[in-house]
Amino acid sequence: MTFTARQTTAGILAGTTLALALTPLAPAVAAPAPAPAPAAAAAAAAADRGDVLSSTRILRLTVPQAKRLLKNAGYPTTEVRRPLVAYRLKYRTITRSGKPTRASGLVAFPTTGPRRLEPVIWGHGTVATAAYAPSTDTSDRYQQAAALAFAAAGYAAVAPDYLGLGTGDGRPAYLDSRTERSATLDLLTAARSFARRHGRQLERGVNVAGFSQGAHAAMVVGRAIQEGKAPGSRLAGLAPVSGPYAAIEAELPAMVHGEVIPKLATLYLGYVLTSWDWMHGLYGSPQEAFRKPYAGFVTGLYDGTHSGDEVWKRMPDTPAELLTPRWMKQLRNPTGAFLKALRAYDGTCRGWVPKAPTRMFYTGGDREVPPTNTLHCANDFARSGYAVRTRDLRVRDHVGSGATGAIAAIRFFRSH
């Protein structure tokens, strides 16, 4: 998760202009995307998954430029070793019901060194604005920074926007494991073919990392790769950072009891409930779940077209001001469709154990995704006979753990 300060608080980093003398970019590359595939054939859609529809070069950075960009985005620069180039890919994937759709994502490569590159998948944290996704973030580059850090460290970075974000079709599918998995694996396929056309080859071994929402997605994607759902790939390493792995046992109780900053809890709840309603049918009408006046506009507020600042300003300060008494009770004792969706979401660390080297990162003072999430995940693995190693990053807050955790993931992947 993470409605970061960069998205929601004016004057911190939102909208910061980077004073970088970036290498001039060539015009957008590739022909316009063809019309979407006809709704009939799921089989044909499956065959086309991962096809690249268009590519646009968005950044080319020297080593000094990469260091300046990462520093301005709050990232350590110790692992920057190579110049890099980054592209936005638009590609074919599927909706949660298996219908064809289009998504976008960021792919970045070092421009010097070996032509065979080890890929790293990076899952981003909560983004409510389509234009703030990794492939389209041109404000402060924060959502691009992790992928750029991996490329500058010598990896091929693969960073999906997820459905409905970036330049993809539809509304955001927030905290949806099914489409986070399919959109990510299809971008990996697209990245492999795109790399070949540019004289590079991606290794079979794939490292998977992510922050917040993306940490949960990393677990889902890592499991899928391990189980053979990404032909031509094997799981090489797994390093999720500060993920909400245990909504029922950790995240929701923390929201109810004020352990999560109340304003941020309110923003997350508005996003997940409106998103899960169209996916899982949580309520008959917004008035069942949301108080006035929020019931009248909250669904539209999370359609991907509104800025983080706007969402922040229009939403109340506490969950109790947003939700009806019935739905405040649901947070404490979930039932029905909400409970079913939560159980499916919380299954990330159950029923499997990673066979690749794995390290889970968190920060002890996190008031957005409390570290009890990581503890519950580690306990789930332990019940399956696997003792996963965890590490406290000892940074100030949730947002800080994202930047520090990405660099920690680079070092961890290098170590095995």
Secondary structure in CASP SS format (residue, H / E / C, confidence):
PFRMAT SS
TARGET T0000
AUTHOR 0000-0000-0000
METHOD secondary structure of the structure
MODEL  1
M C 1.00
T C 1.00
F C 1.00
T C 1.00
A H 1.00
R H 1.00
Q H 1.00
T H 1.00
T C 1.00
A C 1.00
G C 1.00
I C 1.00
L C 1.00
A C 1.00
G C 1.00
T C 1.00
T C 1.00
L C 1.00
A C 1.00
L C 1.00
A C 1.00
L C 1.00
T C 1.00
P C 1.00
L C 1.00
A C 1.00
P C 1.00
A C 1.00
V E 1.00
A C 1.00
A C 1.00
P C 1.00
A C 1.00
P C 1.00
A C 1.00
P C 1.00
A C 1.00
P C 1.00
A C 1.00
A C 1.00
A C 1.00
A H 1.00
A H 1.00
A H 1.00
A H 1.00
A H 1.00
A H 1.00
D H 1.00
R C 1.00
G C 1.00
D C 1.00
V E 1.00
L E 1.00
S E 1.00
S E 1.00
T E 1.00
R E 1.00
I E 1.00
L E 1.00
R E 1.00
L E 1.00
T C 1.00
V H 1.00
P H 1.00
Q H 1.00
A H 1.00
K H 1.00
R H 1.00
L H 1.00
L H 1.00
K H 1.00
N H 1.00
A C 1.00
G C 1.00
Y C 1.00
P C 1.00
T C 1.00
T C 1.00
E C 1.00
V C 1.00
R C 1.00
R C 1.00
P C 1.00
L E 1.00
V E 1.00
A E 1.00
Y E 1.00
R E 1.00
L E 1.00
K E 1.00
Y E 1.00
R E 1.00
T E 1.00
I E 1.00
T C 1.00
R C 1.00
S C 1.00
G C 1.00
K C 1.00
P E 1.00
T E 1.00
R E 1.00
A E 1.00
S E 1.00
G E 1.00
L E 1.00
V E 1.00
A E 1.00
F E 1.00
P E 1.00
T C 1.00
T C 1.00
G C 1.00
P C 1.00
R C 1.00
R E 1.00
L E 1.00
E C 1.00
P E 1.00
V E 1.00
I E 1.00
W E 1.00
G E 1.00
H C 1.00
G C 1.00
T C 1.00
V C 1.00
A C 1.00
T C 1.00
A H 1.00
A H 1.00
Y H 1.00
A C 1.00
P C 1.00
S C 1.00
T C 1.00
D C 1.00
T C 1.00
S C 1.00
D C 1.00
R C 1.00
Y H 1.00
Q H 1.00
Q H 1.00
A H 1.00
A H 1.00
A H 1.00
L H 1.00
A H 1.00
F H 1.00
A H 1.00
A H 1.00
A C 1.00
G C 1.00
Y C 1.00
A E 1.00
A E 1.00
V E 1.00
A E 1.00
P E 1.00
D C 1.00
Y C 1.00
L C 1.00
G C 1.00
L C 1.00
G C 1.00
T C 1.00
G C 1.00
D C 1.00
G C 1.00
R C 1.00
P C 1.00
A C 1.00
Y C 1.00
L C 1.00
D C 1.00
S H 1.00
R H 1.00
T H 1.00
E H 1.00
R H 1.00
S H 1.00
A H 1.00
T H 1.00
L H 1.00
D H 1.00
L H 1.00
L H 1.00
T H 1.00
A H 1.00
A H 1.00
R H 1.00
S H 1.00
F H 1.00
A H 1.00
R H 1.00
R H 1.00
H C 1.00
G C 1.00
R C 1.00
Q E 1.00
L E 1.00
E C 1.00
R C 1.00
G E 1.00
V E 1.00
N E 1.00
V E 1.00
A E 1.00
G E 1.00
F E 1.00
S C 1.00
Q H 1.00
G H 1.00
A H 1.00
H H 1.00
A H 1.00
A H 1.00
M H 1.00
V H 1.00
V H 1.00
G H 1.00
R H 1.00
A H 1.00
I H 1.00
Q H 1.00
E C 1.00
G C 1.00
K C 1.00
A C 1.00
P C 1.00
G C 1.00
S C 1.00
R E 1.00
L E 1.00
A E 1.00
G E 1.00
L E 1.00
A E 1.00
P E 1.00
V E 1.00
S C 1.00
G C 1.00
P C 1.00
Y C 1.00
A C 1.00
A H 1.00
I H 1.00
E H 1.00
A H 1.00
E H 1.00
L H 1.00
P H 1.00
A H 1.00
M H 1.00
V H 1.00
H C 1.00
G C 1.00
E C 1.00
V C 1.00
I C 1.00
P H 1.00
K H 1.00
L H 1.00
A H 1.00
T H 1.00
L H 1.00
Y H 1.00
L H 1.00
G H 1.00
Y H 1.00
V H 1.00
L H 1.00
T H 1.00
S H 1.00
W H 1.00
D H 1.00
W H 1.00
M H 1.00
H H 1.00
G C 1.00
L C 1.00
Y C 1.00
G C 1.00
S C 1.00
P H 1.00
Q H 1.00
E H 1.00
A H 1.00
F E 1.00
R C 1.00
K C 1.00
P C 1.00
Y H 1.00
A H 1.00
G H 1.00
F C 1.00
V H 1.00
T H 1.00
G H 1.00
L H 1.00
Y C 1.00
D C 1.00
G C 1.00
T C 1.00
H C 1.00
S C 1.00
G H 1.00
D H 1.00
E H 1.00
V H 1.00
W H 1.00
K H 1.00
R H 1.00
M C 1.00
P C 1.00
D C 1.00
T C 1.00
P H 1.00
A H 1.00
E H 1.00
L H 1.00
L E 1.00
T C 1.00
P H 1.00
R H 1.00
W H 1.00
M H 1.00
K H 1.00
Q H 1.00
L H 1.00
R H 1.00
N C 1.00
P C 1.00
T C 1.00
G H 1.00
A H 1.00
F H 1.00
L H 1.00
K H 1.00
A H 1.00
L H 1.00
R H 1.00
A H 1.00
Y H 1.00
D H 1.00
G H 1.00
T H 1.00
C H 1.00
R C 1.00
G C 1.00
W C 1.00
V C 1.00
P C 1.00
K C 1.00
A C 1.00
P C 1.00
T E 1.00
R E 1.00
M E 1.00
F E 1.00
Y E 1.00
T C 1.00
G C 1.00
G C 1.00
D C 1.00
R C 1.00
E C 1.00
V C 1.00
P C 1.00
P C 1.00
T H 1.00
N H 1.00
T H 1.00
L H 1.00
H H 1.00
C H 1.00
A H 1.00
N H 1.00
D H 1.00
F H 1.00
A H 1.00
R H 1.00
S C 1.00
G C 1.00
Y C 1.00
A C 1.00
V C 1.00
R E 1.00
T E 1.00
R E 1.00
D E 1.00
L C 1.00
R C 1.00
V C 1.00
R C 1.00
D C 1.00
H H 1.00
V H 1.00
G H 1.00
S H 1.00
G H 1.00
A H 1.00
T H 1.00
G H 1.00
A H 1.00
I H 1.00
A H 1.00
A H 1.00
I H 1.00
R H 1.00
F H 1.00
F H 1.00
R H 1.00
S H 1.00
H C 1.00
END
